[in-house]
Amino acid sequence: MGAILYVLLCAVIAGGLIQIIVGSSFMELALALSGALVFSLYLVYDTQQIMRKTSPEEYIDAAIQIYLDITRLFIETLRLLEAMRRG
């Protein structure tokens, strides 16, 4: 599942670069939605990895990983709300 998430993340990044050139409001909405979906899946994936493979001594790394996932999900949600507000 990690490889699929990586490919999806690369697609969102590539879409963001295309969005810079094109400047479409629909594409901005689609990118925000897909970004929120990708980081939601990353949050689930990382939580699963922490529960299965992380030792108790690595709790700081695990906490940072979850924090970064939640932060990116929050940012993508804000982008989605902004894109919806602009129409």
PyMOL commands that set and color helices and strands:
alter all, ss='L'
color gray80, all
select helices_A, chain A and resi 2-22+25-53+56-86
alter helices_A, ss='H'
color red, helices_A
deselect
rebuild
show_as cartoon
